[in-house]
């Protein structure tokens, strides 16, 4: 059987198994073992467990459940709502300040929790009702939270970037730093659009009043005293100090990523115990249960994805696909565009974890040969995968928003998200034109790599 025939068969079997409704981890594992049984020595099946264990026995991957534990502690407390409340009060006089507060709250919470769904849930549960009460259209409010939540896989600690670091054999610290500049860029773009859209809805509300219609709540302005503003800080500042401390420990060389994740988890539990009085077993058990469930699911996907990739490599499918891409002799930007288009298409069906581990053996060698910085590409790929969190049919954040605000029609949520997807794609263009947005900070902090 030729490599082309084997590759096509591999693709068909993978699609059939995935669309059968089987969970993604078991789908990948099933496909891998089918091809091991049919096309590899029979002894290879005897080493499946050992191979999966060896692939997962990475000190970098150890940080994943610890970061999830930290996120569970922060996400299941009132930290997100307090953070949102503080920003709302301090940005009250800014046009569209309530929407901007939600964007900033999502960014800061994502940096503390490292989870997109947790960010959407924690900030959205307070932010969406408040924005709708203040006259924001339902789709606009939903779009702000859904898009803000995607920052959870870009801003450190990002589980997606941890997996990319393993797959691409790149420095995790450099990747984390590279995500900060683009993260700030996206926050800025989201905030600008929020202000522009708020002003538009504000003008429409004024025009409606002039026509004799009922005044919208968006025309109301709230003022807060200095005492009210400072009253929020005691609950918020400790978590911001935790975020700062974790970053200093990681980038200052004081601790490894795994040690930093463990330290962050311990401090997060200490803070929720002191600030929110969450120290009883009945308070903590849901956090531990959520951590075990999410970590187990994620590690299953990682293990099976790595086994899947190993089978592709053993059958020379990934090497042949990579060589085929190189032989097309595309210009480097056409190559990048084709690969990112592939990532977007895969995002319709697969979560970011699977996309990274399944495609890395195929797409990274051609990109390296074309002279792209793989740390820079990791950031760009992450932003593109962010769009997969807010577009159908997978669109995890869409379902989180629908759960928070079930009365908002799905069509309104999707139309509210579309401008933010366009802004994400615009940020990819800006990063391509000005790569230093991503690479400047890691180069300054960690030095310019020899192959840079």
HELIX and SHEET records of a PDB file:
HELIX    1   1 UNK A    3  UNK A   18  1                                  16    
HELIX    2   2 UNK A   24  UNK A   39  1                                  16    
HELIX    3   3 UNK A   42  UNK A   47  5                                   6    
HELIX    4   4 UNK A   48  UNK A   56  1                                   9    
HELIX    5   5 UNK A   62  UNK A   75  1                                  14    
HELIX    6   6 UNK A   79  UNK A   90  1                                  12    
HELIX    7   7 UNK A   97  UNK A  113  1                                  17    
HELIX    8   8 UNK A  116  UNK A  133  1                                  18    
HELIX    9   9 UNK A  138  UNK A  149  1                                  12    
HELIX   10  10 UNK A  150  UNK A  153  5                                   4    
HELIX   11  11 UNK A  159  UNK A  168  1                                  10    
HELIX   12  12 UNK A  172  UNK A  210  1                                  39    
HELIX   13  13 UNK A  217  UNK A  219  5                                   3    
HELIX   14  14 UNK A  226  UNK A  231  1                                   6    
HELIX   15  15 UNK A  233  UNK A  251  1                                  19    
HELIX   16  16 UNK A  257  UNK A  276  1                                  20    
HELIX   17  17 UNK A  281  UNK A  314  1                                  34    
HELIX   18  18 UNK A  317  UNK A  327  1                                  11    
HELIX   19  19 UNK A  332  UNK A  346  1                                  15    
HELIX   20  20 UNK A  352  UNK A  369  1                                  18    
HELIX   21  21 UNK A  374  UNK A  388  1                                  15    
HELIX   22  22 UNK A  396  UNK A  404  1                                   9    
HELIX   23  23 UNK A  410  UNK A  433  1                                  24    
HELIX   24  24 UNK A  436  UNK A  446  1                                  11    
END                                                                             
